[in-house]
Amino acid sequence: MASGFLIVTIFILEAVSSLIDGIGYGAIATMLWSTYCSITGNKKALERLQLKDSIIQLRRELRTVSSVDEFARWAKMRRRLDAVSSKFEQASSDLAIERTAFELYVNLVLRAAIYGLRALINIYNYRRAVFYVPENWFYPVLWFLSFPAAPTGSVSVTVWALACNRVCKHIAATFNRVLRPIAQQPTDFSAPAQSAPVLASTPALGAAM
């Protein structure tokens, strides 16, 4: 693997890792679940949505029926509502299990991809120099820069990956500190306006002299 390609590959990998850490593995898994349901038309999700609409409609109709004057009709609709509600709860439980399994799988795949690529790059290139540095600049720490087995006077893959990881995390943290207050700043345009001074009413000219 050429040194220039190695430099870019490691930096991109660490940048992607920092981005995923910033967003959160769970949040990414949730977004992918929503996308998966939208693309595939998940049958359980559609069934749950239809049952929810049926419950809303039945409750709306039930409110229009008197339990005293039309008890038989009211009882029939109530039994139907209970049956649909039971199906809705079962569909919600099944969908929650499927969603948990999907998100866990996505979480594991993402972590395996990131940490697996890191391990492969480090193991395959642990003796390779990413680039060389002037010896008189870093003389006291040359041994550390080449850790674990790169040539003396060079920066190893492990050290370069560590440096990229720290830089990317600091950049992500800086953006987070700057952008989060802006995103959370309330846009309230309903500030109370200053009331105009009320003019005293002119006393009527009344009493005759």
Secondary structure, 3 states (H helix, E strand, C coil): CCHHHHHHHHHHHHHHHHHHHHHCHHHHHHHHHHHHHHHHCCHHHHHHHHHHHHHHHHHHHHCCCCCCCCHHHHHHHHHHHHHHHHHHHHHHHHHHHHHHHHHHHHHHHHHHHHHHHHHHHHHHCCCCEEEECCCCCCHHHHHHHCCCCCCCCEEEHHHHHHHHHHHHHHHHHHHHHHHHHHHHCCCCCCCCCCCCCCCCCCCCCCCCC
